[in-house]
Each structure stands twice: as C-alpha cells, then as structure tokens.
C-alpha cells in the first residue's frame, strides 16, 4: 500500500487485495506529514520483516540439506580423519545458525503479527476518523447554515435598528419644529394682544391724526407764505445787489474823478509854491 497526500490536510491509500480506498483528514499539514512518515516506516519494517523471513526460510532449507549430507558423512567418519572433524565443526556451526535463524523467524513472525494488528487498529481508527470527519462535516454544514441564518437575522435587526434611529431622528426634528411653532404662536398671540390694545386707542389716534393733519395744513400754508416771502426777499436782495454794483461803479467813477481833482490840486499847490519862491 502507498500513502498519498491529496491535499494539505488529507491523505489516502488503497488496499488492492480488499479493493478498498481509505482516507483520513488532519487538523494541520504537520500532522499529515508525521503520519505519512510513520506510515512509510511501518511499511518499510513490514517489507524488511518479510524479506528476512524469506531469507531465514531459505537458510533453513539449506541447513536441512547440509544436515542430510553431514549424516552420510558421519557414517564414513571411521574412514575419514581431520577433514571429518572440520566438517563436524562446520555442521555444528550451521546447526547453531539454524537454531538462531528459527528463533529470529519466530521473533519476526511475532513482530509481523504485531504490525498487522497495529495496521488493523490503524485501519479501524482511520475508518472511525473518516466517520467522525463526515459527522463533523455534517455538523459544520448545519452550523454554517445556522450561522448564515443568524447573520441574515442580524442584518434584518440592524436594518430595523437603522429604521428606528431614523424614526427617532425624525421625531426629534418634529419636536423641535413643534416647539418652534409653539414659540412663534406665543409671539403671534403677544403681537395680537398688542394690536388689540393698540386698536382700543385707534380712535384717539385718529382724532390726534386729524388734529395733526390740520396743524400740518396750517404749517403748509405758513410754509407757502414763508416761501413767497423768501422769494420776495430774494428778489429784493437781487435788486439790492444790483444797486450795490451800480453804486460801486458810480463810486469808482467818483473816486477816479476825485483822484484827478486831487492831482490837479497837488499840481496847483506846487505851482503856487513855485510862484512864492520866485517872488
């Protein structure tokens, strides 16, 4: 049988005599490697035991043939000398080797039986492991389905929680809006009360407004009269400015004439002074 790794955590081997394929799964790749190495060691030990058993069987048959030959030689011992002694010693050695090989054969047969029993236990354990693996696979599939169902349930609950949070946020916004509207309503009610109070004094305000209107009309008439006076004063000012400009021109002409007369007087004074000096 040959053990073959079919994956990182699974291996199998075939028993051609039983026409059966065995498989075994492991929890890690290291355990799979150790099992493959031990499987190869057991297989190699069984092969060595089988080879040694065959060698011992052949050796036993050879020793039997040698014993039969030595038996005929013993009959001729009385006729052979030193050569017969050498053959006896060789025959004794072969007998000892045969006894030891028979003991070794028995020992290896016991070891082979032990290996077979161990192999049978391993086969049973592998079968139980395979059944356990199938059971664990079924349980894993059931757990995975249950896990998927729980995940979908969790997703649904999370979605519901999200909807609840959105509804809470909407309710909070609505509460704030209601409070704002209530505040605005209170302000409007206050304004309405003020307007009602003001409406009670509207007749008085209207009478005062009529009185003010009369005053305003009178003031407008006074203003109109004042504007007429202002226009008249502006006209008088313009005329006064014109007269002032005219008087300034006449005064300038007079001053020029006066300057000429003064110059004439200075000339006359100088002439008189000169005449006095001459006299």
C-alpha positions as CSV (number, residue, x, y, z in Angstrom):
1,X,0.0,0.0,0.0
2,X,1.2,3.6,-0.7
3,X,0.0,6.6,1.2
4,X,-0.7,9.7,-1.0
5,X,-1.2,13.3,0.1
6,X,-4.3,14.5,-1.8
7,X,-4.3,18.0,-0.2
8,X,-2.6,19.9,2.6
9,X,-4.7,18.2,5.3
10,X,-5.9,15.0,3.7
11,X,-4.3,11.7,2.6
12,X,-5.5,8.3,1.3
13,X,-4.2,4.8,0.4
14,X,-5.6,1.8,-1.4
15,X,-5.7,-1.9,-0.4
16,X,-5.7,-3.7,-3.7
17,X,-6.4,-7.1,-2.0
18,X,-9.5,-5.7,-0.3
19,X,-10.3,-3.4,-3.2
20,X,-10.8,-0.6,-0.8
21,X,-9.5,3.0,-0.6
22,X,-9.0,4.6,2.8
23,X,-8.9,8.3,3.5
24,X,-8.0,10.4,6.6
25,X,-8.2,14.1,7.4
26,X,-5.9,16.0,9.8
27,X,-6.2,19.3,11.6
28,X,-2.8,20.5,10.3
29,X,-0.3,19.8,7.5
30,X,2.4,18.9,10.1
31,X,0.3,16.1,11.5
32,X,-0.4,14.8,8.0
33,X,3.4,14.8,7.3
34,X,4.2,12.9,10.5
35,X,1.5,10.3,9.7
36,X,2.9,9.8,6.2
37,X,6.4,9.4,7.6
38,X,5.2,6.8,10.2
39,X,3.2,5.0,7.5
40,X,6.3,4.7,5.4
41,X,8.3,3.4,8.4
42,X,5.7,0.7,9.2
43,X,5.6,-0.3,5.5
44,X,9.4,-0.4,5.3
45,X,9.6,-2.5,8.6
46,X,7.0,-4.9,7.2
47,X,8.9,-5.3,4.0
48,X,12.2,-5.9,5.9
49,X,10.5,-8.5,8.1
50,X,9.1,-10.2,5.0
51,X,12.5,-10.3,3.3
52,X,14.2,-11.6,6.5
53,X,11.6,-14.2,6.9
54,X,12.1,-15.4,3.3
55,X,15.9,-15.4,3.9
56,X,15.5,-17.4,7.0
57,X,13.3,-19.9,5.3
58,X,15.9,-20.3,2.5
59,X,18.6,-20.7,5.1
60,X,16.7,-23.3,7.0
61,X,16.2,-25.4,3.8
62,X,19.9,-25.1,3.1
63,X,20.7,-26.2,6.6
64,X,18.4,-29.2,6.3
65,X,20.2,-30.2,3.1
66,X,23.6,-29.7,4.8
67,X,22.5,-31.9,7.8
68,X,21.4,-34.7,5.5
69,X,24.8,-34.6,3.8
70,X,26.6,-34.5,7.1
71,X,24.6,-37.6,8.2
72,X,26.0,-39.6,5.4
73,X,29.4,-38.3,6.2
74,X,29.1,-39.4,9.8
75,X,28.8,-43.0,8.6
76,X,32.1,-42.6,6.9
77,X,33.7,-41.0,10.0
78,X,35.6,-44.1,10.8
79,X,37.2,-43.9,7.4
80,X,38.0,-40.0,7.4
81,X,40.4,-38.1,9.6
82,X,40.9,-34.3,10.1
83,X,38.6,-33.4,7.2
84,X,35.8,-35.2,9.0
85,X,36.5,-33.1,12.2
86,X,36.4,-29.9,10.2
87,X,33.1,-30.9,8.6
88,X,31.7,-31.6,12.1
89,X,32.6,-28.3,13.4
90,X,31.0,-26.6,10.3
91,X,27.9,-28.7,10.8
92,X,27.7,-27.6,14.5
93,X,28.0,-24.0,13.4
94,X,25.3,-24.5,10.9
95,X,23.1,-26.1,13.4
96,X,23.6,-23.1,15.8
97,X,22.9,-20.7,13.0
98,X,19.8,-22.7,12.0
99,X,18.6,-22.5,15.7
100,X,19.2,-18.8,15.8
101,X,17.5,-18.2,12.5
102,X,14.5,-20.2,13.6
103,X,14.3,-18.1,16.8
104,X,14.7,-15.0,14.6
105,X,12.0,-16.2,12.3
106,X,9.7,-16.7,15.3
107,X,10.6,-13.3,16.5
108,X,9.9,-11.7,13.2
109,X,6.7,-13.5,12.8
110,X,5.6,-12.1,16.2
111,X,6.7,-8.6,15.1
112,X,4.9,-9.1,11.8
113,X,1.7,-10.2,13.7
114,X,2.1,-7.1,15.9
115,X,2.4,-4.9,12.8
116,X,-0.6,-6.5,11.3
117,X,-2.6,-5.9,14.5
118,X,-1.3,-2.3,14.6
119,X,-2.3,-1.9,11.0
120,X,-5.7,-3.3,11.7
121,X,-6.0,-0.8,14.7
122,X,-4.9,2.0,12.4
123,X,-7.4,0.9,9.8
124,X,-10.2,0.9,12.4
125,X,-9.0,4.2,13.7
126,X,-8.9,5.6,10.2
127,X,-12.4,4.4,9.5
128,X,-13.6,5.8,12.7
129,X,-11.8,9.1,11.9
130,X,-13.4,9.1,8.4
131,X,-16.8,8.6,10.0
132,X,-16.1,11.3,12.6
133,X,-14.9,13.6,9.8
134,X,-18.2,13.0,7.9
135,X,-20.1,13.7,11.1
136,X,-18.1,16.8,11.7
137,X,-18.7,17.9,8.1
138,X,-22.4,17.4,8.6
139,X,-22.3,19.4,11.8
140,X,-20.2,22.0,10.2
141,X,-22.7,22.4,7.4
142,X,-25.5,22.6,9.9
143,X,-23.6,25.2,11.9
144,X,-22.7,27.1,8.8
145,X,-26.4,27.2,7.7
146,X,-27.3,28.3,11.2
147,X,-24.6,30.9,11.1
148,X,-25.9,32.2,7.8
149,X,-29.4,32.3,9.2
150,X,-28.2,34.2,12.3
151,X,-26.3,36.6,10.1
152,X,-29.3,37.3,7.9
153,X,-31.3,37.8,11.2
154,X,-28.7,40.2,12.5
155,X,-28.7,42.1,9.2
156,X,-32.5,42.4,9.5
157,X,-32.2,43.6,13.1
158,X,-29.6,46.1,12.2
159,X,-31.8,47.4,9.4
160,X,-34.7,47.6,11.8
161,X,-32.4,49.5,14.3
162,X,-31.4,51.9,11.5
163,X,-35.1,52.5,10.7
164,X,-35.8,53.1,14.4
165,X,-32.9,55.5,14.6
166,X,-34.2,57.3,11.5
167,X,-37.7,57.5,13.0
168,X,-36.2,58.8,16.3
169,X,-34.3,61.5,14.4
170,X,-37.5,62.4,12.5
171,X,-39.4,62.6,15.8
172,X,-36.7,64.8,17.3
173,X,-36.8,67.1,14.3
174,X,-40.7,67.2,14.6
175,X,-40.5,68.0,18.3
176,X,-38.1,70.9,17.6
177,X,-40.3,72.1,14.8
178,X,-43.4,71.9,17.1
179,X,-41.5,73.8,19.8
180,X,-40.5,76.5,17.2
181,X,-44.1,76.7,16.0
182,X,-45.4,77.0,19.6
183,X,-42.9,79.8,20.3
184,X,-44.0,81.6,17.1
185,X,-47.6,81.1,18.1
186,X,-46.9,82.6,21.5
187,X,-45.2,85.5,19.8
188,X,-48.1,86.0,17.4
189,X,-50.5,85.9,20.4
190,X,-48.5,88.6,22.1
191,X,-48.5,90.7,19.0
192,X,-52.2,90.1,18.6
193,X,-52.8,91.3,22.2
194,X,-50.6,94.4,21.5
195,X,-52.6,95.0,18.3
196,X,-55.9,94.7,20.3
197,X,-54.6,97.2,22.9
198,X,-53.5,99.5,20.1
199,X,-56.9,99.1,18.4
200,X,-58.5,100.5,21.5
201,X,-56.5,103.7,21.2
202,X,-57.1,104.0,17.4
203,X,-60.0,106.5,17.7
204,X,-57.9,108.7,19.9
205,X,-55.0,108.3,17.4
206,X,-57.3,109.1,14.6
207,X,-58.5,112.3,16.3
208,X,-54.9,113.2,17.0
209,X,-54.1,112.4,13.4
210,X,-56.8,114.8,12.2
211,X,-55.6,117.4,14.6
212,X,-52.0,116.9,13.3
213,X,-53.3,117.0,9.7
214,X,-54.9,120.4,10.4
215,X,-51.7,121.6,12.0
216,X,-49.8,120.2,9.0
217,X,-52.1,122.0,6.6
218,X,-51.7,125.2,8.6
219,X,-48.0,124.7,8.6
220,X,-48.0,124.1,4.9
221,X,-49.9,127.4,4.4
222,X,-47.5,129.1,6.6
223,X,-44.7,127.5,4.7
224,X,-46.2,128.6,1.5
225,X,-46.4,132.2,2.8
226,X,-42.9,132.0,4.0
227,X,-41.7,130.7,0.6
228,X,-43.5,133.7,-1.0
229,X,-41.7,136.0,1.4
230,X,-38.4,134.2,0.8
231,X,-38.9,134.7,-3.0
232,X,-39.8,138.3,-2.4
233,X,-36.7,138.7,-0.2
234,X,-34.5,137.0,-2.8
235,X,-35.9,139.5,-5.4
236,X,-35.2,142.4,-3.1
237,X,-31.7,141.0,-2.4
238,X,-31.0,140.7,-6.1
239,X,-32.2,144.3,-6.7
240,X,-30.1,145.4,-3.7
241,X,-27.1,143.6,-5.2
242,X,-27.7,145.3,-8.5
243,X,-28.0,148.7,-6.8
244,X,-24.8,148.0,-4.9
245,X,-23.0,147.0,-8.0
246,X,-24.3,150.2,-9.7
247,X,-23.3,152.3,-6.7
248,X,-19.9,150.7,-6.7
249,X,-19.5,151.7,-10.3
250,X,-20.6,155.3,-9.7
251,X,-18.3,155.4,-6.6
252,X,-15.4,154.1,-8.6
253,X,-16.0,156.8,-11.2
254,X,-16.3,159.4,-8.4
255,X,-13.1,158.2,-6.9
256,X,-11.3,158.4,-10.2
257,X,-12.6,162.0,-10.7
258,X,-11.6,162.8,-7.1
259,X,-8.2,161.4,-7.7
260,X,-7.9,163.6,-10.8
261,X,-9.0,166.6,-8.8
262,X,-6.5,165.8,-6.1
263,X,-3.8,165.5,-8.6
264,X,-4.8,168.9,-10.0
265,X,-4.7,170.4,-6.5
266,X,-1.3,169.0,-6.0
267,X,-0.2,170.5,-9.2
268,X,-1.8,173.8,-8.3
269,X,-0.1,173.7,-4.8
270,X,3.3,173.0,-6.4
271,X,2.7,175.9,-8.9
272,X,1.8,178.3,-6.0
273,X,4.8,177.2,-4.0
274,X,7.0,177.8,-7.0
275,X,5.5,181.3,-7.5
276,X,6.0,182.2,-3.9
277,X,9.6,181.1,-4.2
278,X,10.1,183.2,-7.3
279,X,8.7,186.3,-5.6
